[in-house]
Amino acid sequence: MTKAGAPPGKAVEPVADPELQERTRKLLRESEAHPHRYSGSRRSLWRAMAPECVRGAVVAAGAALMWQATGADQTQEPSDDDLPASVSDAFDEAVRNIVEALHSGIERLWPLAVTGLVVLIAFRVMETVTYNAALRELDEFRARYVQPSQLTDEAQTLLARAQQARRTVLGSSVHRCDLIDRQRNEVALPHQEWEIAEALREYSRLMKAEPAKPRGSMVAAVIDVRRKSLATSLRGIERRVVALEAYADEVRRADDRFQELKQIQQLTQGSADVLELLARTARHDHAVAEIDGMNAQAEAVAATFTAALESAKEAAAIVLPPAIEAV
């Protein structure tokens, strides 16, 4: 059995309420990994729209003035029979053509510019709505997500031990082969981990709420009584973790016996071939006894595995709540 002071196999991981949807869990993990994205208060739709509206208004006003100016500068086009009399006339005609092209281009691009502005404003609105919805969801479900930073050192150690026990059970061969009630483990163990994490978070919150520098003997006495109560609570949580570790140890032993049984079965699958080879070469009666001995060893290991499996199931009955049958 893993002792109380044993170091965990892996660092403590955040724990989410198993009842949460995967989308919400993903959002909680993302907010933890990138806290700057979800910092601050909710954004105003008007403030999100204002910069784009101002930019659009400035661009629209500039385009309107340019359109009006280029339209006002249009002069009567000369007839095809009139030829430019000088270089100055030719230059004036070129300028007039450029102004007309600019005027026509502004007139044609105007609907596209307005459409682009509307799309940009709509994008900003949707972005703000999505961000505010994410903040609301985080505010609602953040209490159902335990982060390692919320725990004291001793609480982190206990949670890491519980998580290691869960990984041991769910990663075992006897679990994958459904020899120890796979469905029950996959439902009950995450709930066990969450309840332990939630209790450890509350314990840590109360521990951190104590004043760093108590003033007066009366305050110190109150803190002493308070710490004794919290220590009792922590020992209760630890007993639950130890029970999980005991279950994991039983599963580990059953897993070892299961692997041993498979290897011996693999070795004894060719018993007939070994017997035939011995009979052809030595013709000793001892050959039959050798093969019988191998089969007896396989039966003994199988019996040991069965006993280990039963012990694991008994440990599960103690640690895990009984399965609720569907009505």
Buried (B, 14 or more C-beta within 10 A) or exposed (E): EBEBEEEBEEEBBBBBBBEBEEEBBEBBEBBBEEEEEBEEEEBEEEEBBEEBBEEBEEEBEEBEEEBEEBBEEEEEEEEEEEEEEEEEEEEBBEEBEEBBEBBEEBEEEBEEBEEEBEEBBEEBBEEBEEBBEBBEBBEEBEEBBBBBEBBBEBBBBBBBBBBBBBBBBBEBBBBEEEBBBBEBBEBBBBBBBBBBBBBBBBBBEBBEEEEEEBEEEEEEEEEEEBBEEBEEBBEEBBEBBBBBBBBBBBBBBBBBBBBBBEEBEEEBEEBEEBBEEBEEEEEEEEBEEBBEEBEEEBEEBBEBBEEBBEBBBEBBEEBBEEEEEEE
